[in-house]
Amino acid sequence: MDFTIPEELASLKAQTHKFVYEQLIPLERNLELVRHPTEEILQKVKDMGYYGLTIPEKYGGVGLDLLGYVLVTEELAKAPKPFIVETVLTNGIGMLPILFDGTEEQRQKYLPRLARGEIVCAFALTEPGAGSDAGSITTTAELDGDDWVINGLKHFITLGGKAAYVCAFARTERGVSADNGITAFIVEKGTPGFAVSRLQDTMAGDPPIQAELTFNNCRVPQANVIGQVGHGFRTVKKTLATGRCEMAAFAVGAAERLLELSKDWANTRIQFGKPLATFQATRIKIADMATEIYAAKMMTRYAAWLYDQGHPAVLEASMAKLFATEMLGRVADAAVQIHGGMGYTSEIPVERIYRESRLLRITEGTSEIQRLIISSSVLNS
């Protein structure tokens, strides 16, 4: 077994670390910038190529494999999330359905623009009655001549209010399993019958990036079908397998940033005449944080490496996503505790990271769903 990171990936990871710490983290002192990033800030991220990390070079991207993307994501996750949230969709679930199952015409039309950061995209699967039970979606699409007519409602769609297009999933055949009855469609912004009905506020605060989308007799042409009719749910599962590694890597990066902040605070904060770092209670917290981060990092990198070797890695990705995101919750709580009252204020980043991180245990498959996937594999059921 060779755990050596290839030199070109190590270099890209180091470059990303420098960019995040020199260009993005200094901006988080301005809370208004964090809440509402300017186009100038986002342009820096685009210019560095981070919108096209996983998009193949032939479409203008960097063409990283999953391990490479995981390594870079560990660093990007240390930046304020509003600065880099768009890269998640353009490199992950918003883009991947087209890369995996789209036609060459679809790839040529959308992927180069995504890689340049000219547009962003979204993954429209979740509905009010179909979250973890995604196979129960009720949005429908019926063929009418050369068009598909879509009707339904989606919500909690990340970047749904800004996306130039969404990959929308609709039931095209009733009375059959999700694997054979759901189809994926490209629905562009401005298509008649397609609308953003509202933005949904969350505990992460500004900017509100979750949106509710409505489809009211929305007509899309046959050319906008992704993959085979009826096989959209298979596209979902392929997409989420890599997305779970991505979420795990985000958890690792965010946790590493919290550990850095906690270490610095513990070494400089004086209580009872000496630094917090000299107290056993603090040292135990720091040791547990570092150990869990290391374990999550190794799990995530191994799952990504396994996927790159041609293994589906569904079990390993679910394990990594479960452990890493749950780990982040424990690390975030410990970081607030180490910082005491300051950790509860918005004067330092700990409180913001604590709130932003909570989503990771829900998005792209809740912790409960990951446990079901894992137990089913282990029990062969």
N, C-alpha and C positions, 0 to 999 in steps of 0.2 A: 504494500500500500504506500502510495506517495502522497503526502499531504502538502507538498510544495505548491505554492501559488505561482502560476506562470508569470514570468517577468513582466510581460505586457499588461497583465491584469493587475499585478502589484503596483505598477507605475500609474495605471488609471485610477486605482483606489487612492493612492497617495495624492494624485492631482485633484481628485474630488475632495479629499479631506482638506487640502489647502484652500480650494475654492470656497467650500462651506465655511471654514473658520475665518477666512480673510475677507470674503465678499458678502456672505449672507448673515452669519451670526452677529456681526457688529450692528446690523440693521435692526435686530430684535429689541434694542433699547427703545426704539420708537414704536410704541404700541399701535399707533394709527397705521404705520407701514405694515406691521404684522397682520393687522386685521384686514387691510385693503392694499395689497401689494400694487405698486405702480407698474406700468408697462415697461419702464426702464429696468426695474428689478427682474421682471420675468424675461426680458430680452437678454439679460446676462446669462440666465439659465439656458435659454435657447442657443445663444452663441457658443456655449460650451458643448452643445450637442446632446444635452440630457433629455431632450424630448424624443430622440430617436435611438436610444441605447439598444433596444431589442429589435428594431426594424432592420432588415437586411441591407447590406451596403448597396445592392442593386436598386433599392428604392430610396437611397439617400441617407440611410441610417448608419449606426456604428456596427450593428450586426453581432452584438454580444450573445453568447450562449447564456443559459440560466445561471450557472455559477458566476460568470462574470457580472451579470446583472445583480445578483445577490450581493457580491462584494461592493459594488458601487452603491447599491441601495443602503447598505449599512452606514455609509457616510452621508448620503443625502438625507437620511432620516434624522440626522442631528440638527438639521436646519429647521427653522419655523415652518410648520406644515403648509401654511398658505403660500409659501414661496415655491414649493415643489409638488403640490398636490396634483397639478395638471400633468406632470411627468408620469404619475402613477397610471393614469388612464391611457395615455398615448403609448406607454410601454407595456401595459398590462391588459386588463380585461376589456377595455374599450376598443383596443386595436386588434387583439389576438384573434377574434372570430374571423376577421377578414384575412389575416395572415394564414391562419390554419385552414380555413375552408372556403375562402372567397375565390372568385374568378381572377384571372390575371388582369382583366379590365378593372375590376374593383380595386385590386392592389395598386395598380398604376394610378388610379384616380385619387386615392385617399392617402396611401402610405407616405409618399414624398412630402405632401403638405403637412402631415402629422410630424414627420421627422424634423422639418424646418420650424415647427412651432407655429405655423400659420393658422392652424385650426386645432381644436381639441375635440374629443369624442366622449361618448358615454355608453354604459352597458345597462340596458333597460330590461331587467328581468323581474325585480321585486314588485309585488302588488300588495294592497292592504290585506288580502286574504291568503297571500302566498309569499311567505318570507323564507323560513328554513325549508318549508315544504314547497320548494320552487316548482315541482312538477304539477302543482295544482293551479297554475295560472289560469285565469279565465278570459284574458284578452284573446280575441279571436281574429282570424284573418280568413276571408273567403275569396275565392277566385271569381272575378267578374270580367270576362273577356280577357284582355291582356294584363289586367291589373289585379292586385290583391287589395281588398278593402279591410282595413284594420279598425277594430273597435275595442276600447278598453281603457284601463287606468293603471299607471305605474307610479310608484312613489319610492322615496329614499334613493333617488337616482343621482349619484354623485356627478357633479358638473352638468346635470341635465339642463340647467338654465343657460349654460354658455356653449354647450356642444354644437358643433356644426352638423353633426349627425349622431344618431344613436343606433346601436345594435339592439333592436327590439325583438322580443320573443313572444310569439303568439301561437295559440292552439289552432291548427289547421285541420285537425280531424278529431272528432269526438269518439269516445268509447274505446280508445286504444291507449296503450301506455305512453307515458311522456316521451320515451325514447323514440317512438314512432309517430307521435301526434303533434309535435311542436316544431315550428319553423322559425329560423332567424331571418330578420329583414334589416336592411339599411334604410333608415328614415331620416331624411335631411331636414334641417331647420328650414321653416318656411313652407313645407309641404302642406297644402290645404287639408284641414282636419286634424293637424298635429299642433298641439299647443302646450306651453308651460303654464299650468293652471295656478301654481304657487310655489314659492320657495319655502323650505321647511327649516325653521330655526332648530339648532341643536345645542347641547351643553358645551360644544367646542367654541361657540360664539361666532363672531364675524370672521370671514365672510360666510354667509349661508350658502353652502355648496350642494345641499341636497334639494332635489326638486320633485314636484309631482307633475307627471305628464299625462295628457289626455289624448286619446285617439278617437276621433268622431268621424266615421266614414272616411278615414284617411286612406287615400289611394296611392299605392306604390307600384311601380312596374315590375314585371317578372325579372328584369335585370338586377333588381335590388334584393333578390333572394340570396342569402348566404348559404352555400352548400346545397344539399339536397332537401327538397320539401319533406317535412316530417322528421328530419334528423337534427333539428336545432338543439334539442336537449343534449345530444351527444357533443355538440360544439360547446355547450355550457360546461360540461364536465371536463373536457380537455382544457378549456380556458382556465377553470378554477384550480386545476391541479398545479399549474405554474403560478397562479395568483396567490395560492396559499404559501408558497415559498417566498414570494415577494412580501406578503404581510408579515411573515416570520422575520424576514430580514429587516423590515421597518421596525419591528419590535426590538430586535437586537440593537439597532442603531440608536433608537430613542433611549433604551435602557443604558447604553454606554454613555450617552450624554448626561443622563441623570446621575450616573455614578461619578462622572467627572465633576459635576457641580457639587455633589455631596462630599467628595474627597476634598475639594478646595475649601468648602465651607467648614468641614471638620478640622482642617489644619489651621484655619485662621480665626474661627469663632472662639473667643475666650469665655469660659464659664468656671466659676470657682477658682479663678486664677490660673487656669491652664487650658490648652486647646481641647475642643471636643474630641479630637482624634485620640487623646490619651485615655479616654474613658472606655472601659470594656464593653459597655452596652452599644456604643457607637461602632467600635471595632467589629463586633459580631455582626451588626447590620451590614457594614461595608464588606465583610468577608462573604456573607450570604449573597449579597447583590452580585459580587464579582464571580462567584462560583456558578450561580444560575445563568448569568449572562454567557459565560464560557460554554456551558452545556448547551444552551439554546443556539449559540453560534455554530457549534460543531454539528448539531442536528440539522440545522438549516443548510449549511454548506454541503453536507453529505447528501441530503435529499436532492439538492440542485445538481450536484455532480452525478448522482444516479440517473436523474432525468436526462442529463446530457449524454449518458452512455446508451440511451435508447430504452431505458426501463420506465414504465409508466409512473412509478414512484408515488402512487396515490396514497398508500399507507404512510410512507415516510414523510410526504408533504403534510398530511393531516397531523401526524405526530409533531412535526416541527411547528406547524401553525398553532396547535393547541398549547404546547409547552411554552413557546416563545411569547405568545400574547398573554398567557396567564402569568408568566414570569414578569413581564413588563408591569402588570398590575401590582404585583408584590413589590417590585423595585420602585415604582412611582410612589407607592404608599410609604415605603421606608424613606425615600428621599424627602417627602414632605415632613415626616417625623424628625429626621435629622436636622432639617432647617427650622423646625419649630414654627413659631408664629410667622416668620418671614416666608416660609414655604407655603403659607396659606394666602399670601398677598400676591398681587399681580406685579409687584416691583421686580421680581426675579422670575426666570423662565419656568421654574419648577411647577408652579400652579397651572400654567398653560399646558405644559407637556402632560401633566396628570390628567387634565380634561381631554385633551386631544387623543391620548392613548387609549381611552376607554372604548373607543369605537372598534379597535382591532379585535376584540373578543367577540364581536358581532358580525362585522363585514366579511364577505366571501366565505360564509359558513361559520356559524356560531361554535363556541366551545362544545356545546352539547352535540351538535351535528358531527364535529370532529370525533368525539367519543363514540358515536354510533358507527362511524366509518371504521374506526380503529377496532372496536369490539367485534364488528361483523367480520373483519379480516382475521382477527385472532381466533375467533370461534368458528370460522369457516361457515358462516350463516348469512 
